[in-house]
Amino acid sequence: MIDLALGARDNLKESSPMSTLATALTTWEEFLDLPNPEDGSRYELHDGEVVVVPPPRHPHVRIQNRLLRWFITDAAGAGLADKEFPYRPVANLQHWVADVAYIPIDDWRTIGIEQYPIYAPPLIVEVLSTSNRPEKIVRQRLAAFSGGTREFWVIDAAARTIEVSVPGTTSRVYAETESLPVGVLPGILLPVHLVFEEE
């Protein structure tokens, strides 16, 4: 088990804002025993590795909020969207936090009664950032798909694009001049430019 009091923090990789605490695999039970970070960061469990993730920066939060508003309007009561949504796609070695997740109403009612349900939202959105690099997102997408996620979006604010991945198919990148079909909301299109427009 990772013992932060005995210097596990000394093992942090300073070259990356998202750092692994130790090389030994950490079980779900051990992960639950970790103390809460005091600096606004959080822990995630990636394939048994405890990772420290810093708080999101303001541009990141703005994109999250734009998506939340869009989902609230266009889901029309079929589901809910949440930012910084924690999920556990399998029983052990995994605990992730989605930048934005869409959860159908029926799922929300079911998972809401458990403290740490084994569940992966049908739609997960991640925003590229210094702590959300492509290699981390590849791992997260695989973990999410293994838990039942049906769509995984990656937002690149610099390129003003959204990459959409669906299990078993090739990813498709949508430019800000396009609209992307939202698979979990049949018949609904998201105009990509809305994600990047300034308020």
C-alpha positions in Angstrom: 0.0 0.0 0.0 1.2 3.5 -0.7 2.2 5.3 2.5 2.3 9.0 1.8 3.7 9.7 5.3 6.8 7.6 4.5 7.8 9.7 1.5 5.6 8.6 -1.4 5.3 12.2 -2.4 9.1 12.2 -3.0 8.5 9.8 -5.9 6.5 12.4 -7.8 7.7 13.1 -11.3 8.2 16.8 -11.4 8.4 16.9 -15.2 4.7 16.3 -15.6 1.8 18.1 -13.9 0.0 14.7 -13.7 2.4 12.5 -11.8 2.4 8.9 -10.6 2.9 8.3 -6.8 4.5 4.9 -7.0 5.4 2.1 -9.4 3.7 -0.7 -7.4 0.1 -1.5 -8.3 -2.5 0.0 -5.9 -5.7 -1.8 -5.3 -9.1 -0.1 -5.1 -9.1 -0.7 -1.3 -5.7 0.9 -0.9 -6.8 3.8 -3.1 -9.7 4.5 -0.8 -7.3 4.7 2.1 -5.3 7.6 0.6 -5.8 11.0 2.4 -7.3 13.8 0.4 -4.8 16.1 -1.2 -4.7 19.5 0.5 -3.6 21.6 -2.5 -6.7 21.4 -4.7 -5.4 18.5 -6.8 -7.0 15.0 -6.8 -6.0 11.4 -7.1 -7.0 9.1 -9.9 -6.2 5.4 -10.3 -5.0 4.5 -13.8 -4.4 0.7 -14.2 -3.3 0.5 -10.6 -1.1 3.6 -10.7 -2.1 6.5 -8.4 -1.9 9.7 -10.3 -2.0 13.3 -9.0 -4.1 15.5 -11.2 -3.9 19.3 -10.7 -7.1 21.4 -10.7 -8.3 22.5 -14.1 -7.3 26.0 -15.4 -9.8 28.7 -16.4 -9.9 28.1 -20.2 -10.5 24.4 -19.5 -13.4 25.2 -17.1 -15.0 27.6 -19.7 -15.2 24.8 -22.3 -16.7 22.5 -19.7 -19.3 25.0 -18.8 -20.3 25.7 -22.4 -20.8 21.9 -22.9 -22.8 21.6 -19.7 -25.2 24.4 -20.9 -25.5 22.8 -24.3 -26.4 19.4 -22.8 -28.9 20.9 -20.4 -30.7 22.5 -23.3 -30.5 19.7 -25.9 -30.8 16.6 -23.8 -34.3 17.9 -23.1 -34.7 15.8 -19.9 -33.3 12.6 -21.3 -30.2 12.8 -19.2 -27.8 15.0 -17.2 -24.3 16.3 -17.9 -21.8 16.8 -15.1 -18.2 18.1 -15.0 -15.4 16.5 -13.1 -17.5 13.4 -12.9 -15.8 10.5 -11.1 -16.3 7.0 -12.5 -15.0 3.5 -11.9 -15.2 1.5 -15.1 -14.1 -1.8 -13.5 -14.0 -3.2 -10.0 -10.2 -2.8 -9.4 -7.3 -0.6 -10.4 -9.4 2.1 -12.0 -10.8 5.4 -10.9 -11.0 8.3 -13.4 -12.6 11.7 -13.5 -14.2 12.9 -16.7 -14.0 16.5 -17.7 -17.6 16.2 -18.8 -19.9 13.2 -18.8 -23.4 12.6 -20.1 -25.5 10.3 -18.0 -29.0 9.1 -19.0 -31.7 9.7 -16.4 -32.3 6.0 -15.7 -28.5 5.5 -15.1 -28.4 8.5 -12.8 -31.2 7.1 -10.6 -29.4 3.7 -10.4 -25.8 4.9 -9.7 -27.0 7.6 -7.4 -27.7 5.1 -4.6 -24.2 3.6 -4.5 -21.1 5.3 -3.1 -18.6 4.1 -5.7 -20.6 2.3 -8.4 -18.9 0.4 -11.1 -20.0 2.4 -14.1 -18.7 4.2 -17.1 -20.8 7.0 -18.6 -22.1 6.4 -22.2 -20.4 9.7 -23.3 -17.2 11.1 -21.9 -15.6 14.4 -23.0 -11.9 15.3 -22.3 -10.2 18.6 -23.0 -6.5 18.5 -24.0 -4.3 20.3 -21.5 -0.9 20.1 -19.8 -2.3 17.5 -17.4 -4.6 15.8 -20.0 -2.0 14.8 -22.6 -2.7 12.4 -25.5 -1.0 9.4 -23.9 -3.2 9.8 -20.8 -6.3 10.1 -22.9 -5.5 6.9 -24.8 -5.4 5.0 -21.5 -8.6 6.6 -20.3 -10.5 5.9 -23.5 -9.5 2.2 -23.3 -10.6 2.0 -19.7 -13.9 3.8 -20.4 -14.7 1.6 -23.4 -14.0 -1.5 -21.3 -16.6 -0.3 -18.9 -19.3 0.4 -21.5 -18.7 4.0 -22.7 -20.2 4.3 -26.2 -18.6 7.7 -27.2 -15.4 9.4 -26.2 -14.7 13.0 -27.3 -11.4 14.8 -27.2 -11.5 18.6 -27.4 -8.5 20.4 -28.8 -8.9 24.1 -28.0 -5.8 25.1 -29.9 -7.0 23.4 -33.1 -10.6 24.1 -32.3 -11.6 20.6 -33.1 -13.4 17.7 -31.4 -12.3 14.1 -32.1 -15.0 11.5 -31.6 -14.2 7.9 -30.9 -16.7 5.0 -30.9 -15.6 1.4 -30.0 -14.8 -0.6 -33.1 -14.5 2.3 -35.5 -11.9 4.9 -36.7 -12.0 8.2 -34.8 -13.4 11.2 -36.7 -12.2 14.8 -36.1 -14.8 17.5 -36.5 -13.7 21.1 -37.3 -15.4 24.2 -35.8 -17.3 24.7 -39.1 -19.0 21.3 -38.7 -21.7 19.8 -36.6 -21.2 16.4 -35.0 -23.9 13.9 -34.4 -24.3 12.9 -30.8 -24.7 9.2 -30.7 -26.2 9.0 -27.2 -28.8 11.6 -28.3 -30.2 10.3 -31.6 -31.1 13.1 -34.0 -29.1 15.8 -32.1 -26.2 17.7 -33.7 -23.7 19.8 -31.8 -22.4 22.8 -33.8 -18.6 22.5 -32.9 -18.1 26.3 -32.9 -20.4 26.6 -29.8 -17.7 24.9 -27.7 -15.2 27.6 -28.5 -17.3 30.7 -28.7 -16.5 33.4 -26.2 -19.4 34.5 -23.9 
